Amino acid sequence: MFFMESYNTVVSESKLVFAKRGNKVVKKFRCTVGKRKGRVVSSPAQCSAPIDLKKRFVLKKTKASKGARMAKKAQRTKRINPASKIVKQLNKARR
């Protein structure tokens, strides 16, 4: 009984999506509840895991200084990289 209860909780707090890891397409999960709501994570257990505040503040500083540069590079990758195009198509089909 405990297994089924925990399984149902895990399924309800995340949604399956496709993402890139390097140049490979992998299955990941989008959190639907908790502190990481809307974020893509590798396992549903991470949705309720505690936040590492040091990493959060480091990224905040990095985005403040290099945010525009990061965004431009990400948009270029999404436009050019074949794996990114595949991920976009797979996630569009899942809607």
NUSEVEX-697705 format. One record per atom (N, C-alpha, C): x, z, y; residue in three letters; residue number from 1; atom name. Coordinates in nm, 3 decimals, padded with zeros to 5 digits, m for minus. Example, Ala and Ser with C-alpha at 12.3 -4.5 7.8 and 13.67 -1.06 7.14 Angstrom:
@X = 01.319 | Z = 00.780 | Y = m00.569 | residu = ALA | num = 1 | atome = N
@X = 01.230 | Z = 00.780 | Y = m00.450 | residu = ALA | num = 1 | atome = CA
@X = 01.320 | Z = 00.780 | Y = m00.330 | residu = ALA | num = 1 | atome = C
@X = 01.285 | Z = 00.708 | Y = m00.225 | residu = SER | num = 2 | atome = N
@X = 01.367 | Z = 00.714 | Y = m00.106 | residu = SER | num = 2 | atome = CA
@X = 01.290 | Z = 00.787 | Y = 00.003 | residu = SER | num = 2 | atome = C
***
This chain:
@X = 00.082 | Z = 00.000 | Y = m00.120 | residu = MET | num = 1 | atome = N
@X = 00.000 | Z = 00.000 | Y = 00.000 | residu = MET | num = 1 | atome = CA
@X = 00.086 | Z = 00.000 | Y = 00.126 | residu = MET | num = 1 | atome = C
@X = 00.192 | Z = 00.081 | Y = 00.126 | residu = PHE | num = 2 | atome = N
@X = 00.280 | Z = 00.089 | Y = 00.242 | residu = PHE | num = 2 | atome = CA
@X = 00.343 | Z = m00.046 | Y = 00.274 | residu = PHE | num = 2 | atome = C
@X = 00.382 | Z = m00.119 | Y = 00.169 | residu = PHE | num = 3 | atome = N
@X = 00.444 | Z = m00.250 | Y = 00.189 | residu = PHE | num = 3 | atome = CA
@X = 00.348 | Z = m00.344 | Y = 00.262 | residu = PHE | num = 3 | atome = C
@X = 00.223 | Z = m00.347 | Y = 00.218 | residu = MET | num = 4 | atome = N
@X = 00.125 | Z = m00.436 | Y = 00.280 | residu = MET | num = 4 | atome = CA
@X = 00.099 | Z = m00.397 | Y = 00.426 | residu = MET | num = 4 | atome = C
@X = 00.093 | Z = m00.268 | Y = 00.454 | residu = GLU | num = 5 | atome = N
@X = 00.070 | Z = m00.223 | Y = 00.592 | residu = GLU | num = 5 | atome = CA
@X = 00.184 | Z = m00.268 | Y = 00.682 | residu = GLU | num = 5 | atome = C
@X = 00.308 | Z = m00.247 | Y = 00.638 | residu = SER | num = 6 | atome = N
@X = 00.422 | Z = m00.285 | Y = 00.721 | residu = SER | num = 6 | atome = CA
@X = 00.431 | Z = m00.437 | Y = 00.734 | residu = SER | num = 6 | atome = C
@X = 00.397 | Z = m00.508 | Y = 00.629 | residu = TYR | num = 7 | atome = N
@X = 00.400 | Z = m00.654 | Y = 00.634 | residu = TYR | num = 7 | atome = CA
@X = 00.300 | Z = m00.706 | Y = 00.736 | residu = TYR | num = 7 | atome = C
@X = 00.181 | Z = m00.653 | Y = 00.737 | residu = ASN | num = 8 | atome = N
@X = 00.078 | Z = m00.695 | Y = 00.833 | residu = ASN | num = 8 | atome = CA
@X = 00.120 | Z = m00.666 | Y = 00.976 | residu = ASN | num = 8 | atome = C
@X = 00.185 | Z = m00.554 | Y = 00.999 | residu = THR | num = 9 | atome = N
@X = 00.231 | Z = m00.519 | Y = 01.132 | residu = THR | num = 9 | atome = CA
@X = 00.336 | Z = m00.618 | Y = 01.179 | residu = THR | num = 9 | atome = C
@X = 00.430 | Z = m00.651 | Y = 01.093 | residu = VAL | num = 10 | atome = N
@X = 00.537 | Z = m00.744 | Y = 01.128 | residu = VAL | num = 10 | atome = CA
@X = 00.481 | Z = m00.880 | Y = 01.163 | residu = VAL | num = 10 | atome = C
@X = 00.386 | Z = m00.927 | Y = 01.083 | residu = VAL | num = 11 | atome = N
@X = 00.328 | Z = m01.060 | Y = 01.106 | residu = VAL | num = 11 | atome = CA
@X = 00.252 | Z = m01.063 | Y = 01.237 | residu = VAL | num = 11 | atome = C
@X = 00.180 | Z = m00.957 | Y = 01.270 | residu = SER | num = 12 | atome = N
@X = 00.097 | Z = m00.958 | Y = 01.390 | residu = SER | num = 12 | atome = CA
@X = 00.178 | Z = m00.944 | Y = 01.519 | residu = SER | num = 12 | atome = C
@X = 00.300 | Z = m00.891 | Y = 01.511 | residu = GLU | num = 13 | atome = N
@X = 00.374 | Z = m00.872 | Y = 01.635 | residu = GLU | num = 13 | atome = CA
@X = 00.469 | Z = m00.986 | Y = 01.668 | residu = GLU | num = 13 | atome = C
@X = 00.467 | Z = m01.094 | Y = 01.589 | residu = SER | num = 14 | atome = N
@X = 00.552 | Z = m01.208 | Y = 01.621 | residu = SER | num = 14 | atome = CA
@X = 00.491 | Z = m01.338 | Y = 01.568 | residu = SER | num = 14 | atome = C
@X = 00.539 | Z = m01.448 | Y = 01.625 | residu = LYS | num = 15 | atome = N
@X = 00.489 | Z = m01.581 | Y = 01.592 | residu = LYS | num = 15 | atome = CA
@X = 00.609 | Z = m01.668 | Y = 01.555 | residu = LYS | num = 15 | atome = C
@X = 00.598 | Z = m01.749 | Y = 01.453 | residu = LEU | num = 16 | atome = N
@X = 00.709 | Z = m01.833 | Y = 01.408 | residu = LEU | num = 16 | atome = CA
@X = 00.731 | Z = m01.950 | Y = 01.504 | residu = LEU | num = 16 | atome = C
@X = 00.857 | Z = m01.972 | Y = 01.544 | residu = VAL | num = 17 | atome = N
@X = 00.894 | Z = m02.086 | Y = 01.629 | residu = VAL | num = 17 | atome = CA
@X = 01.027 | Z = m02.142 | Y = 01.578 | residu = VAL | num = 17 | atome = C
@X = 01.064 | Z = m02.258 | Y = 01.627 | residu = PHE | num = 18 | atome = N
@X = 01.194 | Z = m02.316 | Y = 01.594 | residu = PHE | num = 18 | atome = CA
@X = 01.286 | Z = m02.301 | Y = 01.713 | residu = PHE | num = 18 | atome = C
@X = 01.416 | Z = m02.284 | Y = 01.685 | residu = ALA | num = 19 | atome = N
@X = 01.515 | Z = m02.269 | Y = 01.792 | residu = ALA | num = 19 | atome = CA
@X = 01.648 | Z = m02.326 | Y = 01.744 | residu = ALA | num = 19 | atome = C
@X = 01.743 | Z = m02.333 | Y = 01.838 | residu = LYS | num = 20 | atome = N
@X = 01.876 | Z = m02.382 | Y = 01.806 | residu = LYS | num = 20 | atome = CA
@X = 01.970 | Z = m02.267 | Y = 01.780 | residu = LYS | num = 20 | atome = C
@X = 02.057 | Z = m02.284 | Y = 01.681 | residu = ARG | num = 21 | atome = N
@X = 02.171 | Z = m02.193 | Y = 01.664 | residu = ARG | num = 21 | atome = CA
@X = 02.290 | Z = m02.287 | Y = 01.651 | residu = ARG | num = 21 | atome = C
@X = 02.368 | Z = m02.298 | Y = 01.759 | residu = GLY | num = 22 | atome = N
@X = 02.474 | Z = m02.399 | Y = 01.763 | residu = GLY | num = 22 | atome = CA
@X = 02.406 | Z = m02.535 | Y = 01.773 | residu = GLY | num = 22 | atome = C
@X = 02.436 | Z = m02.623 | Y = 01.680 | residu = ASN | num = 23 | atome = N
@X = 02.370 | Z = m02.754 | Y = 01.678 | residu = ASN | num = 23 | atome = CA
@X = 02.275 | Z = m02.766 | Y = 01.559 | residu = ASN | num = 23 | atome = C
@X = 02.235 | Z = m02.651 | Y = 01.503 | residu = LYS | num = 24 | atome = N
@X = 02.141 | Z = m02.652 | Y = 01.390 | residu = LYS | num = 24 | atome = CA
@X = 02.006 | Z = m02.601 | Y = 01.435 | residu = LYS | num = 24 | atome = C
@X = 01.901 | Z = m02.648 | Y = 01.371 | residu = VAL | num = 25 | atome = N
@X = 01.765 | Z = m02.601 | Y = 01.400 | residu = VAL | num = 25 | atome = CA
@X = 01.731 | Z = m02.493 | Y = 01.299 | residu = VAL | num = 25 | atome = C
@X = 01.687 | Z = m02.376 | Y = 01.347 | residu = VAL | num = 26 | atome = N
@X = 01.654 | Z = m02.263 | Y = 01.260 | residu = VAL | num = 26 | atome = CA
@X = 01.516 | Z = m02.207 | Y = 01.297 | residu = VAL | num = 26 | atome = C
@X = 01.457 | Z = m02.131 | Y = 01.204 | residu = LYS | num = 27 | atome = N
@X = 01.330 | Z = m02.064 | Y = 01.232 | residu = LYS | num = 27 | atome = CA
@X = 01.359 | Z = m01.931 | Y = 01.297 | residu = LYS | num = 27 | atome = C
@X = 01.286 | Z = m01.900 | Y = 01.403 | residu = LYS | num = 28 | atome = N
@X = 01.297 | Z = m01.770 | Y = 01.470 | residu = LYS | num = 28 | atome = CA
@X = 01.156 | Z = m01.721 | Y = 01.500 | residu = LYS | num = 28 | atome = C
@X = 01.146 | Z = m01.610 | Y = 01.570 | residu = PHE | num = 29 | atome = N
@X = 01.017 | Z = m01.549 | Y = 01.597 | residu = PHE | num = 29 | atome = CA
@X = 01.002 | Z = m01.520 | Y = 01.745 | residu = PHE | num = 29 | atome = C
@X = 00.881 | Z = m01.542 | Y = 01.799 | residu = ARG | num = 30 | atome = N
@X = 00.851 | Z = m01.508 | Y = 01.938 | residu = ARG | num = 30 | atome = CA
@X = 00.771 | Z = m01.378 | Y = 01.936 | residu = ARG | num = 30 | atome = C
@X = 00.821 | Z = m01.275 | Y = 02.004 | residu = CYS | num = 31 | atome = N
@X = 00.753 | Z = m01.146 | Y = 02.008 | residu = CYS | num = 31 | atome = CA
@X = 00.623 | Z = m01.158 | Y = 02.088 | residu = CYS | num = 31 | atome = C
@X = 00.515 | Z = m01.101 | Y = 02.035 | residu = THR | num = 32 | atome = N
@X = 00.387 | Z = m01.105 | Y = 02.105 | residu = THR | num = 32 | atome = CA
@X = 00.349 | Z = m00.969 | Y = 02.164 | residu = THR | num = 32 | atome = C
@X = 00.420 | Z = m00.863 | Y = 02.124 | residu = VAL | num = 33 | atome = N
@X = 00.396 | Z = m00.729 | Y = 02.179 | residu = VAL | num = 33 | atome = CA
@X = 00.530 | Z = m00.658 | Y = 02.200 | residu = VAL | num = 33 | atome = C
@X = 00.525 | Z = m00.548 | Y = 02.272 | residu = GLY | num = 34 | atome = N
@X = 00.645 | Z = m00.465 | Y = 02.288 | residu = GLY | num = 34 | atome = CA
@X = 00.728 | Z = m00.502 | Y = 02.409 | residu = GLY | num = 34 | atome = C
@X = 00.846 | Z = m00.441 | Y = 02.418 | residu = LYS | num = 35 | atome = N
@X = 00.935 | Z = m00.461 | Y = 02.532 | residu = LYS | num = 35 | atome = CA
@X = 00.991 | Z = m00.602 | Y = 02.538 | residu = LYS | num = 35 | atome = C
@X = 00.995 | Z = m00.669 | Y = 02.425 | residu = ARG | num = 36 | atome = N
@X = 01.051 | Z = m00.804 | Y = 02.419 | residu = ARG | num = 36 | atome = CA
@X = 00.941 | Z = m00.911 | Y = 02.413 | residu = ARG | num = 36 | atome = C
@X = 00.826 | Z = m00.883 | Y = 02.466 | residu = LYS | num = 37 | atome = N
@X = 00.714 | Z = m00.977 | Y = 02.462 | residu = LYS | num = 37 | atome = CA
@X = 00.753 | Z = m01.111 | Y = 02.524 | residu = LYS | num = 37 | atome = C
@X = 00.733 | Z = m01.220 | Y = 02.449 | residu = GLY | num = 38 | atome = N
@X = 00.765 | Z = m01.353 | Y = 02.498 | residu = GLY | num = 38 | atome = CA
@X = 00.906 | Z = m01.399 | Y = 02.463 | residu = GLY | num = 38 | atome = C
@X = 00.992 | Z = m01.310 | Y = 02.417 | residu = ARG | num = 39 | atome = N
@X = 01.130 | Z = m01.344 | Y = 02.385 | residu = ARG | num = 39 | atome = CA
@X = 01.143 | Z = m01.395 | Y = 02.243 | residu = ARG | num = 39 | atome = C
@X = 01.233 | Z = m01.489 | Y = 02.221 | residu = VAL | num = 40 | atome = N
@X = 01.260 | Z = m01.543 | Y = 02.087 | residu = VAL | num = 40 | atome = CA
@X = 01.372 | Z = m01.461 | Y = 02.024 | residu = VAL | num = 40 | atome = C
@X = 01.344 | Z = m01.407 | Y = 01.904 | residu = VAL | num = 41 | atome = N
@X = 01.441 | Z = m01.324 | Y = 01.832 | residu = VAL | num = 41 | atome = CA
@X = 01.455 | Z = m01.374 | Y = 01.689 | residu = VAL | num = 41 | atome = C
@X = 01.563 | Z = m01.335 | Y = 01.623 | residu = SER | num = 42 | atome = N
@X = 01.589 | Z = m01.385 | Y = 01.488 | residu = SER | num = 42 | atome = CA
@X = 01.507 | Z = m01.316 | Y = 01.380 | residu = SER | num = 42 | atome = C
@X = 01.463 | Z = m01.191 | Y = 01.404 | residu = SER | num = 43 | atome = N
@X = 01.378 | Z = m01.124 | Y = 01.306 | residu = SER | num = 43 | atome = CA
@X = 01.270 | Z = m01.045 | Y = 01.377 | residu = SER | num = 43 | atome = C
@X = 01.150 | Z = m01.034 | Y = 01.319 | residu = PRO | num = 44 | atome = N
@X = 01.040 | Z = m00.963 | Y = 01.384 | residu = PRO | num = 44 | atome = CA
@X = 01.070 | Z = m00.816 | Y = 01.410 | residu = PRO | num = 44 | atome = C
@X = 01.161 | Z = m00.757 | Y = 01.333 | residu = ALA | num = 45 | atome = N
@X = 01.195 | Z = m00.616 | Y = 01.353 | residu = ALA | num = 45 | atome = CA
@X = 01.258 | Z = m00.591 | Y = 01.489 | residu = ALA | num = 45 | atome = C
@X = 01.320 | Z = m00.694 | Y = 01.547 | residu = GLN | num = 46 | atome = N
@X = 01.385 | Z = m00.679 | Y = 01.677 | residu = GLN | num = 46 | atome = CA
@X = 01.286 | Z = m00.662 | Y = 01.792 | residu = GLN | num = 46 | atome = C
@X = 01.160 | Z = m00.699 | Y = 01.771 | residu = CYS | num = 47 | atome = N
@X = 01.060 | Z = m00.689 | Y = 01.878 | residu = CYS | num = 47 | atome = CA
@X = 01.041 | Z = m00.545 | Y = 01.924 | residu = CYS | num = 47 | atome = C
@X = 01.054 | Z = m00.450 | Y = 01.832 | residu = SER | num = 48 | atome = N
@X = 01.033 | Z = m00.310 | Y = 01.868 | residu = SER | num = 48 | atome = CA
@X = 01.163 | Z = m00.230 | Y = 01.874 | residu = SER | num = 48 | atome = C
@X = 01.277 | Z = m00.296 | Y = 01.861 | residu = ALA | num = 49 | atome = N
@X = 01.407 | Z = m00.228 | Y = 01.865 | residu = ALA | num = 49 | atome = CA
@X = 01.437 | Z = m00.182 | Y = 02.008 | residu = ALA | num = 49 | atome = C
@X = 01.514 | Z = m00.075 | Y = 02.025 | residu = PRO | num = 50 | atome = N
@X = 01.546 | Z = m00.029 | Y = 02.160 | residu = PRO | num = 50 | atome = CA
@X = 01.632 | Z = m00.130 | Y = 02.237 | residu = PRO | num = 50 | atome = C
@X = 01.613 | Z = m00.134 | Y = 02.367 | residu = ILE | num = 51 | atome = N
@X = 01.685 | Z = m00.227 | Y = 02.454 | residu = ILE | num = 51 | atome = CA
@X = 01.825 | Z = m00.172 | Y = 02.484 | residu = ILE | num = 51 | atome = C
@X = 01.927 | Z = m00.260 | Y = 02.477 | residu = ASP | num = 52 | atome = N
@X = 02.063 | Z = m00.222 | Y = 02.516 | residu = ASP | num = 52 | atome = CA
@X = 02.076 | Z = m00.245 | Y = 02.667 | residu = ASP | num = 52 | atome = C
@X = 02.069 | Z = m00.137 | Y = 02.743 | residu = LEU | num = 53 | atome = N
@X = 02.066 | Z = m00.148 | Y = 02.889 | residu = LEU | num = 53 | atome = CA
@X = 02.194 | Z = m00.207 | Y = 02.948 | residu = LEU | num = 53 | atome = C
@X = 02.308 | Z = m00.179 | Y = 02.887 | residu = LYS | num = 54 | atome = N
@X = 02.435 | Z = m00.233 | Y = 02.938 | residu = LYS | num = 54 | atome = CA
@X = 02.432 | Z = m00.386 | Y = 02.934 | residu = LYS | num = 54 | atome = C
@X = 02.388 | Z = m00.443 | Y = 02.822 | residu = LYS | num = 55 | atome = N
@X = 02.380 | Z = m00.589 | Y = 02.810 | residu = LYS | num = 55 | atome = CA
@X = 02.281 | Z = m00.646 | Y = 02.911 | residu = LYS | num = 55 | atome = C
@X = 02.169 | Z = m00.575 | Y = 02.931 | residu = ARG | num = 56 | atome = N
@X = 02.067 | Z = m00.622 | Y = 03.025 | residu = ARG | num = 56 | atome = CA
@X = 02.123 | Z = m00.631 | Y = 03.167 | residu = ARG | num = 56 | atome = C
@X = 02.199 | Z = m00.528 | Y = 03.210 | residu = PHE | num = 57 | atome = N
@X = 02.254 | Z = m00.528 | Y = 03.346 | residu = PHE | num = 57 | atome = CA
@X = 02.366 | Z = m00.631 | Y = 03.362 | residu = PHE | num = 57 | atome = C
@X = 02.445 | Z = m00.652 | Y = 03.256 | residu = VAL | num = 58 | atome = N
@X = 02.552 | Z = m00.752 | Y = 03.263 | residu = VAL | num = 58 | atome = CA
@X = 02.491 | Z = m00.892 | Y = 03.281 | residu = VAL | num = 58 | atome = C
@X = 02.386 | Z = m00.922 | Y = 03.205 | residu = LEU | num = 59 | atome = N
@X = 02.322 | Z = m01.054 | Y = 03.219 | residu = LEU | num = 59 | atome = CA
@X = 02.258 | Z = m01.069 | Y = 03.357 | residu = LEU | num = 59 | atome = C
@X = 02.201 | Z = m00.960 | Y = 03.408 | residu = LYS | num = 60 | atome = N
@X = 02.139 | Z = m00.965 | Y = 03.541 | residu = LYS | num = 60 | atome = CA
@X = 02.242 | Z = m01.001 | Y = 03.648 | residu = LYS | num = 60 | atome = C
@X = 02.362 | Z = m00.942 | Y = 03.637 | residu = LYS | num = 61 | atome = N
@X = 02.471 | Z = m00.973 | Y = 03.731 | residu = LYS | num = 61 | atome = CA
@X = 02.518 | Z = m01.116 | Y = 03.716 | residu = LYS | num = 61 | atome = C
@X = 02.531 | Z = m01.161 | Y = 03.590 | residu = THR | num = 62 | atome = N
@X = 02.577 | Z = m01.297 | Y = 03.563 | residu = THR | num = 62 | atome = CA
@X = 02.478 | Z = m01.398 | Y = 03.621 | residu = THR | num = 62 | atome = C
@X = 02.349 | Z = m01.374 | Y = 03.600 | residu = LYS | num = 63 | atome = N
@X = 02.246 | Z = m01.466 | Y = 03.653 | residu = LYS | num = 63 | atome = CA
@X = 02.246 | Z = m01.468 | Y = 03.805 | residu = LYS | num = 63 | atome = C
@X = 02.275 | Z = m01.353 | Y = 03.866 | residu = ALA | num = 64 | atome = N
@X = 02.279 | Z = m01.348 | Y = 04.012 | residu = ALA | num = 64 | atome = CA
@X = 02.391 | Z = m01.435 | Y = 04.067 | residu = ALA | num = 64 | atome = C
@X = 02.505 | Z = m01.437 | Y = 03.997 | residu = SER | num = 65 | atome = N
@X = 02.619 | Z = m01.513 | Y = 04.048 | residu = SER | num = 65 | atome = CA
@X = 02.622 | Z = m01.658 | Y = 03.999 | residu = SER | num = 65 | atome = C
@X = 02.579 | Z = m01.681 | Y = 03.876 | residu = LYS | num = 66 | atome = N
@X = 02.591 | Z = m01.815 | Y = 03.818 | residu = LYS | num = 66 | atome = CA
@X = 02.458 | Z = m01.872 | Y = 03.768 | residu = LYS | num = 66 | atome = C
@X = 02.348 | Z = m01.820 | Y = 03.818 | residu = GLY | num = 67 | atome = N
@X = 02.216 | Z = m01.857 | Y = 03.770 | residu = GLY | num = 67 | atome = CA
@X = 02.185 | Z = m02.006 | Y = 03.781 | residu = GLY | num = 67 | atome = C
@X = 02.212 | Z = m02.064 | Y = 03.898 | residu = ALA | num = 68 | atome = N
@X = 02.182 | Z = m02.206 | Y = 03.920 | residu = ALA | num = 68 | atome = CA
@X = 02.267 | Z = m02.293 | Y = 03.828 | residu = ALA | num = 68 | atome = C
@X = 02.393 | Z = m02.254 | Y = 03.812 | residu = ARG | num = 69 | atome = N
@X = 02.485 | Z = m02.328 | Y = 03.724 | residu = ARG | num = 69 | atome = CA
@X = 02.438 | Z = m02.323 | Y = 03.578 | residu = ARG | num = 69 | atome = C
@X = 02.395 | Z = m02.203 | Y = 03.534 | residu = MET | num = 70 | atome = N
@X = 02.345 | Z = m02.185 | Y = 03.397 | residu = MET | num = 70 | atome = CA
@X = 02.220 | Z = m02.270 | Y = 03.374 | residu = MET | num = 70 | atome = C
@X = 02.130 | Z = m02.270 | Y = 03.472 | residu = ALA | num = 71 | atome = N
@X = 02.005 | Z = m02.344 | Y = 03.459 | residu = ALA | num = 71 | atome = CA
@X = 02.030 | Z = m02.494 | Y = 03.451 | residu = ALA | num = 71 | atome = C
@X = 02.122 | Z = m02.543 | Y = 03.534 | residu = LYS | num = 72 | atome = N
@X = 02.155 | Z = m02.686 | Y = 03.534 | residu = LYS | num = 72 | atome = CA
@X = 02.214 | Z = m02.729 | Y = 03.399 | residu = LYS | num = 72 | atome = C
@X = 02.303 | Z = m02.644 | Y = 03.346 | residu = LYS | num = 73 | atome = N
@X = 02.367 | Z = m02.674 | Y = 03.217 | residu = LYS | num = 73 | atome = CA
@X = 02.263 | Z = m02.672 | Y = 03.104 | residu = LYS | num = 73 | atome = C
@X = 02.172 | Z = m02.577 | Y = 03.109 | residu = ALA | num = 74 | atome = N
@X = 02.067 | Z = m02.567 | Y = 03.006 | residu = ALA | num = 74 | atome = CA
@X = 01.976 | Z = m02.689 | Y = 03.009 | residu = ALA | num = 74 | atome = C
@X = 01.939 | Z = m02.734 | Y = 03.129 | residu = GLN | num = 75 | atome = N
@X = 01.852 | Z = m02.851 | Y = 03.141 | residu = GLN | num = 75 | atome = CA
@X = 01.922 | Z = m02.977 | Y = 03.089 | residu = GLN | num = 75 | atome = C
@X = 02.052 | Z = m02.988 | Y = 03.116 | residu = ARG | num = 76 | atome = N
@X = 02.129 | Z = m03.103 | Y = 03.067 | residu = ARG | num = 76 | atome = CA
@X = 02.133 | Z = m03.102 | Y = 02.914 | residu = ARG | num = 76 | atome = C
@X = 02.156 | Z = m02.985 | Y = 02.855 | residu = THR | num = 77 | atome = N
@X = 02.160 | Z = m02.971 | Y = 02.709 | residu = THR | num = 77 | atome = CA
@X = 02.027 | Z = m03.010 | Y = 02.649 | residu = THR | num = 77 | atome = C
@X = 01.918 | Z = m02.962 | Y = 02.706 | residu = LYS | num = 78 | atome = N
@X = 01.785 | Z = m02.990 | Y = 02.653 | residu = LYS | num = 78 | atome = CA
@X = 01.751 | Z = m03.139 | Y = 02.661 | residu = LYS | num = 78 | atome = C
@X = 01.807 | Z = m03.206 | Y = 02.760 | residu = ARG | num = 79 | atome = N
@X = 01.782 | Z = m03.349 | Y = 02.777 | residu = ARG | num = 79 | atome = CA
@X = 01.866 | Z = m03.433 | Y = 02.682 | residu = ARG | num = 79 | atome = C
@X = 01.990 | Z = m03.391 | Y = 02.652 | residu = ILE | num = 80 | atome = N
@X = 02.087 | Z = m03.475 | Y = 02.582 | residu = ILE | num = 80 | atome = CA
@X = 02.106 | Z = m03.439 | Y = 02.435 | residu = ILE | num = 80 | atome = C
@X = 02.113 | Z = m03.311 | Y = 02.402 | residu = ASN | num = 81 | atome = N
@X = 02.144 | Z = m03.266 | Y = 02.267 | residu = ASN | num = 81 | atome = CA
@X = 02.033 | Z = m03.302 | Y = 02.167 | residu = ASN | num = 81 | atome = C
@X = 02.065 | Z = m03.373 | Y = 02.058 | residu = PRO | num = 82 | atome = N
@X = 01.963 | Z = m03.413 | Y = 01.960 | residu = PRO | num = 82 | atome = CA
@X = 01.891 | Z = m03.293 | Y = 01.897 | residu = PRO | num = 82 | atome = C
@X = 01.964 | Z = m03.185 | Y = 01.872 | residu = ALA | num = 83 | atome = N
@X = 01.901 | Z = m03.066 | Y = 01.813 | residu = ALA | num = 83 | atome = CA
@X = 01.797 | Z = m03.007 | Y = 01.908 | residu = ALA | num = 83 | atome = C
@X = 01.824 | Z = m03.009 | Y = 02.037 | residu = SER | num = 84 | atome = N
@X = 01.729 | Z = m02.959 | Y = 02.136 | residu = SER | num = 84 | atome = CA
@X = 01.602 | Z = m03.044 | Y = 02.139 | residu = SER | num = 84 | atome = C
@X = 01.621 | Z = m03.174 | Y = 02.126 | residu = LYS | num = 85 | atome = N
@X = 01.505 | Z = m03.265 | Y = 02.125 | residu = LYS | num = 85 | atome = CA
@X = 01.418 | Z = m03.239 | Y = 02.002 | residu = LYS | num = 85 | atome = C
@X = 01.482 | Z = m03.214 | Y = 01.887 | residu = ILE | num = 86 | atome = N
@X = 01.409 | Z = m03.186 | Y = 01.763 | residu = ILE | num = 86 | atome = CA
@X = 01.331 | Z = m03.055 | Y = 01.777 | residu = ILE | num = 86 | atome = C
@X = 01.395 | Z = m02.952 | Y = 01.833 | residu = VAL | num = 87 | atome = N
@X = 01.330 | Z = m02.822 | Y = 01.853 | residu = VAL | num = 87 | atome = CA
@X = 01.207 | Z = m02.839 | Y = 01.943 | residu = VAL | num = 87 | atome = C
@X = 01.223 | Z = m02.915 | Y = 02.050 | residu = LYS | num = 88 | atome = N
@X = 01.112 | Z = m02.938 | Y = 02.143 | residu = LYS | num = 88 | atome = CA
@X = 00.995 | Z = m03.004 | Y = 02.071 | residu = LYS | num = 88 | atome = C
@X = 01.023 | Z = m03.103 | Y = 01.990 | residu = GLN | num = 89 | atome = N
@X = 00.918 | Z = m03.175 | Y = 01.918 | residu = GLN | num = 89 | atome = CA
@X = 00.850 | Z = m03.086 | Y = 01.814 | residu = GLN | num = 89 | atome = C
@X = 00.930 | Z = m03.007 | Y = 01.741 | residu = LEU | num = 90 | atome = N
@X = 00.873 | Z = m02.919 | Y = 01.638 | residu = LEU | num = 90 | atome = CA
@X = 00.782 | Z = m02.812 | Y = 01.699 | residu = LEU | num = 90 | atome = C
@X = 00.825 | Z = m02.754 | Y = 01.811 | residu = ASN | num = 91 | atome = N
@X = 00.745 | Z = m02.650 | Y = 01.876 | residu = ASN | num = 91 | atome = CA
@X = 00.621 | Z = m02.708 | Y = 01.943 | residu = ASN | num = 91 | atome = C
@X = 00.629 | Z = m02.832 | Y = 01.988 | residu = LYS | num = 92 | atome = N
@X = 00.513 | Z = m02.897 | Y = 02.047 | residu = LYS | num = 92 | atome = CA
@X = 00.406 | Z = m02.920 | Y = 01.941 | residu = LYS | num = 92 | atome = C
@X = 00.451 | Z = m02.956 | Y = 01.820 | residu = ALA | num = 93 | atome = N
@X = 00.358 | Z = m02.982 | Y = 01.709 | residu = ALA | num = 93 | atome = CA
@X = 00.288 | Z = m02.854 | Y = 01.662 | residu = ALA | num = 93 | atome = C
@X = 00.352 | Z = m02.737 | Y = 01.683 | residu = ARG | num = 94 | atome = N
@X = 00.298 | Z = m02.609 | Y = 01.636 | residu = ARG | num = 94 | atome = CA
@X = 00.188 | Z = m02.555 | Y = 01.727 | residu = ARG | num = 94 | atome = C
@X = 00.173 | Z = m02.609 | Y = 01.846 | residu = ARG | num = 95 | atome = N
@X = 00.073 | Z = m02.556 | Y = 01.941 | residu = ARG | num = 95 | atome = CA
@X = m00.066 | Z = m02.577 | Y = 01.894 | residu = ARG | num = 95 | atome = C
***
